[in-house]
């Protein structure tokens, strides 16, 4: 497996990346209230945005097995508040030592192949030497059912020997229904 960081995905590479992304995340369109899945134009925009690094995991034949995005230009991430990070960690924010992971997608059926761990490690290798912070968001389903935050914490602990994880925020969506009397 080859893992590489790229600034932009070529026009030819985007259809395979989009297929992988939708295979992995389409179910979240129906599981999460807040939209977790990009539409195709948004996805293409992220894939060409040079402020956002793309981490590709490819098999020996060049097939895409995993894809993740991360950036230390927090203005490039829609729907997060750079001001939150700036107020909490002003020095790190000013030095661009705060990264945000947009997503990590691993081809279904290859979950235990080390692809996820390789993508997490690539992001760790970018941020850790700079005393950085990496943030990500997870819907409740991914965290409770798939235990993603725990898995990432364990992987990072193995890599660093010391990692502190904390829930930065949580948002709950409430619905009020009015049944007929």
C-alpha positions in Angstrom: 0.0 0.0 0.0 1.2 3.5 -0.9 0.1 6.5 1.1 0.7 10.0 -0.3 -0.3 13.5 0.4 -1.5 15.7 -2.5 -2.7 19.2 -2.8 -5.2 18.6 -5.6 -6.9 15.6 -7.1 -6.8 15.5 -10.9 -10.0 15.5 -13.0 -9.3 11.8 -13.9 -8.9 10.7 -10.3 -12.1 12.4 -8.9 -14.7 9.9 -10.2 -13.0 7.1 -8.3 -12.6 9.3 -5.2 -16.3 10.3 -5.4 -17.4 6.6 -5.7 -15.3 5.7 -2.6 -16.7 8.7 -0.7 -20.3 7.9 -1.5 -19.9 4.2 -0.8 -18.6 5.0 2.7 -20.8 8.0 3.7 -24.1 7.8 1.8 -25.8 6.1 4.7 -25.2 9.2 6.8 -27.6 11.1 4.6 -30.3 9.3 6.5 -28.7 8.8 9.9 -27.6 12.4 10.9 -29.8 15.5 11.2 -26.9 17.8 10.3 -25.7 17.2 6.9 -22.5 15.1 7.1 -22.1 14.3 3.4 -21.0 16.7 0.7 -22.8 17.0 -2.6 -20.7 16.4 -5.7 -19.9 20.0 -6.5 -18.7 20.5 -2.9 -16.7 17.4 -3.1 -15.0 18.4 -6.3 -14.3 21.8 -4.9 -12.6 20.3 -1.8 -10.6 17.9 -4.1 -9.1 20.9 -6.0 -8.8 23.3 -3.0 -5.0 23.5 -2.4 -5.6 24.7 1.2 -6.9 21.2 2.0 -4.5 18.2 1.9 -5.8 15.0 0.4 -4.3 11.8 1.8 -4.5 8.9 -0.7 -4.1 5.2 0.2 -3.6 3.2 -2.9 -3.0 -0.5 -3.5 -0.1 -1.8 -5.6 -2.2 -1.5 -8.8 -3.0 2.2 -8.1 -6.6 1.5 -6.9 -7.9 3.9 -4.3 -8.4 2.1 -1.0 -8.7 5.2 1.3 -9.0 8.9 1.2 -8.9 11.6 3.9 -8.8 15.4 3.9 -7.2 17.7 6.5 -6.1 21.3 6.6 -4.6 23.8 9.0 -6.4 26.6 7.1 -9.6 26.4 9.2 -11.3 29.0 6.9 -11.3 26.3 4.3 -13.7 24.1 6.3 -17.3 25.1 6.0 -19.5 25.0 9.1 -16.8 25.1 11.7 -15.9 28.2 13.6 -12.2 29.2 13.3 -12.9 31.7 16.1 -13.6 28.8 18.5 -10.1 27.5 17.9 -8.5 30.9 17.9 -9.9 31.8 21.3 -9.1 28.4 22.8 -5.6 28.1 21.4 -4.5 31.5 20.2 -0.8 30.7 19.8 -1.4 27.5 17.9 -4.1 29.2 15.8 -1.8 32.0 14.9 1.0 29.6 14.0 -1.4 27.4 12.0 -0.8 24.4 14.2 -4.4 23.3 14.4 -5.6 20.9 11.7 -9.1 19.8 10.9 -9.9 16.4 9.4 -12.8 16.7 7.0 -13.3 12.9 6.6 -11.5 9.5 6.5 -13.0 7.1 4.0 -11.9 3.5 3.7 -13.1 1.2 0.9 -15.8 -1.1 2.3 -14.5 -4.6 2.8 -11.0 -3.4 3.6 -11.6 -2.0 7.1 -9.1 -4.3 8.8 -6.4 -3.9 6.1 -4.5 -1.1 7.9 -5.8 1.6 5.4 -7.6 3.6 8.2 -4.5 3.4 10.4 -2.2 4.5 7.6 -4.4 7.6 6.9 -4.6 8.5 10.6 -0.8 8.1 10.8 -0.2 10.4 7.8 -2.2 13.1 9.4 -0.5 12.6 12.8 3.0 12.8 11.1 2.0 16.3 9.7 0.6 17.7 13.0 2.5 16.1 15.9 6.0 17.4 15.2 4.6 20.9 15.3 2.9 20.5 18.7 -0.3 20.5 16.7 -3.9 19.6 17.4 -6.2 17.7 15.0 -9.9 18.1 15.3 -12.7 16.2 13.6 -16.4 15.8 14.0 -18.4 12.6 14.3 -22.1 12.0 14.3 -23.4 10.0 17.2 -23.9 6.9 15.1 -20.3 6.8 14.1 -19.0 7.3 17.6 -21.4 5.0 19.4 -21.7 2.2 16.9 -18.3 2.3 15.2 -16.4 3.7 18.2 -14.4 5.9 15.8 -13.1 8.4 18.5 -11.9 5.5 20.6 -10.2 3.8 17.7 -8.4 7.0 16.6 -7.3 7.7 20.2 -5.8 4.2 20.5 -4.0 4.5 17.2 -2.6 7.9 18.1 -1.5 6.6 21.5 0.4 3.8 19.8 2.1 6.3 17.5 2.9 9.0 20.1 2.9 7.2 23.4 1.0 10.2 24.8 -2.2 11.7 23.4 -4.9 13.6 25.1 -8.4 13.4 23.6 -11.3 15.5 24.6 -14.8 16.1 23.3 -14.7 19.8 22.2 -18.4 20.3 21.6 -21.6 18.4 21.2 -24.8 19.4 19.5 -28.2 17.8 20.0 -31.1 18.1 17.7 -34.5 18.0 19.2 -37.8 17.4 17.4 -41.2 18.4 18.7 -44.1 16.5 17.3 -47.7 17.5 17.6 -49.9 14.4 17.2 -53.5 14.9 16.4 -55.7 15.2 19.5 
